[in-house]
């Protein structure tokens, strides 16, 4: 394919981009790729070879097999990757995994020309870091290939903490609300600074990031503080598998609403408090009993007018529902 140029609005600036099929061996993987952030965060060294980056890409992506199959069947990626010129070579800005898949398929099909070159949107060599960050965010935070939540939060943290983005700039670029931005950044800091140093050996450590996002709920944070508990305690509950689902974190709101359960939480930890809550309020853990609680509350608050309407036979459908509910409940209560 011959080269041609298009203009793309990048961070509000019309930028001339060259569309070109580039030889695979002329392109370098991005060592700052957020998709390998968890892997690089847990390494002692700060610089990595291309082979190490390639290993981390495959090691940390659950979608590689599906994407590889799509590219193999279609004999090419549906979307060009983003690269920028770097001297005589090119550096990937977005599309590192696709590039590695092309290399794998080139080895598998050495006679197929389709996997010798990859279509690229080539940025000019003098493009600034802010424009590169914008492309990464657009491609993943707001695009069709979302990052894992940990990777998203890590990117937000880097832009905020290390690259000096303001909250307003992040809001405009990411289309996230200020509260979402603060919650994700705080969750990332808590996990990387207080949880991972003690529990990174667990194979599923990264998958627990959603727990830390849920933990940022103000009702939970305020409840922890009132009971003299800290993020360190929360990390221990997660690390010792007292908390095994994001739903368990949300349950903390109900824990703080009950005096006895709060006291148990502070003295014995989450597991004991959850057991007590499960006994006292079964609706918290069961959608069925949650619905029963809602129905009971609704019946108690039924207006006199609605009750008279049912009793006088003006609402046969409602009467039928009540009799059906009564009969089902009687089957259970007769056994008690």
BELDA-V890753 format. One record per pair of residues at least 24 apart in sequence whose ideal C-beta (glycine too) atoms are under 7 Angstrom apart, sorted by the first residue. I is the first residue (numbers start at 1). J is the second residue. D is the distance in Angstrom with one decimal. If there is no record, write none. Layout:
{{I J D} {I J D}}
This chain:
{{10 131 4.9} {10 134 5.9} {10 135 6.6} {11 130 6.1} {11 131 5.5} {11 134 4.1} {16 124 7.0} {17 121 5.0} {17 122 6.5} {17 123 6.2} {18 122 4.2} {19 80 6.6} {19 121 6.2} {20 120 5.6} {20 122 5.4} {21 117 4.3} {21 118 7.0} {21 119 5.4} {22 83 6.9} {22 90 5.9} {22 117 6.0} {22 118 6.2} {22 120 4.8} {23 116 6.9} {23 117 5.5} {24 99 6.8} {24 102 5.7} {24 103 5.7} {24 106 6.5} {24 116 6.6} {24 117 6.7} {24 118 6.2} {26 89 5.6} {26 90 5.8} {27 83 6.1} {27 90 4.6} {27 92 6.1} {27 99 5.9} {28 89 5.9} {28 90 7.0} {28 91 5.2} {28 92 6.9} {29 53 4.5} {29 54 6.4} {29 92 5.7} {29 96 5.1} {29 99 6.7} {30 91 6.2} {30 92 4.7} {30 93 6.5} {30 96 5.6} {33 96 5.0} {34 136 6.7} {34 147 6.3} {34 151 4.7} {34 154 5.8} {34 155 4.7} {35 60 6.6} {35 61 6.4} {35 96 6.7} {35 97 6.9} {35 147 6.7} {35 151 5.9} {36 60 6.0} {37 151 5.8} {37 154 4.5} {38 150 6.1} {38 206 5.3} {41 192 6.7} {42 200 5.9} {54 100 5.2} {57 96 5.8} {57 97 5.4} {57 100 5.6} {58 100 6.8} {61 97 6.1} {64 97 6.2} {67 97 6.4} {67 101 6.3} {68 101 4.8} {68 104 6.9} {71 98 6.9} {71 101 5.3} {71 105 6.7} {72 105 5.8} {75 114 4.4} {76 114 5.5} {77 118 6.9} {80 119 4.2} {80 120 5.5} {80 121 4.9} {81 118 6.3} {81 120 5.5} {82 121 5.1} {82 123 6.8} {82 135 5.3} {83 120 4.7} {83 122 5.7} {83 123 7.0} {84 123 4.0} {84 125 6.6} {84 127 5.4} {84 132 6.9} {85 122 6.4} {85 124 6.7} {85 125 4.0} {86 125 6.9} {90 120 6.9} {90 122 6.9} {93 123 6.9} {93 132 5.2} {93 135 5.3} {93 136 6.6} {94 135 5.6} {94 136 5.8} {94 139 4.3} {133 159 6.2} {134 173 6.1} {137 173 5.6} {137 174 5.7} {141 174 5.2} {142 175 5.9} {149 209 5.5} {149 210 6.0} {149 213 6.5} {150 206 5.6} {150 209 4.2} {152 184 6.6} {153 184 4.1} {153 185 6.6} {153 187 6.0} {153 188 3.9} {154 188 5.9} {156 181 6.1} {156 184 5.4} {156 185 5.5} {157 185 5.1} {157 188 4.7} {157 189 6.9} {160 185 5.7} {183 213 6.3} {183 216 4.2} {184 213 6.6} {186 216 5.6} {187 212 4.0} {187 213 4.6} {187 215 6.9} {187 216 5.5} {190 231 5.3} {194 231 5.5} {194 232 6.1} {194 235 5.0} {195 235 4.4} {195 238 6.5} {195 239 6.7} {198 235 7.0} {198 239 6.2} {199 239 4.1} {208 238 5.7} {210 246 4.8} {211 238 5.6} {211 243 6.2} {211 246 5.7} {211 249 5.1} {214 246 5.1} {214 249 3.9} {214 250 5.8} {215 249 5.7} {217 253 6.9} {219 253 5.0} {220 252 4.8} {220 253 6.1} {223 252 6.6} {223 256 3.3} {227 262 5.8} {227 265 6.5} {227 266 4.6} {228 266 6.4} {229 266 6.4} {237 269 6.4} {237 270 4.2} {242 269 6.1} {242 270 4.3} {242 271 4.2} {243 270 5.9} {248 274 7.0} {251 277 6.8} {251 284 5.9} {254 281 6.5} {254 284 5.1}}
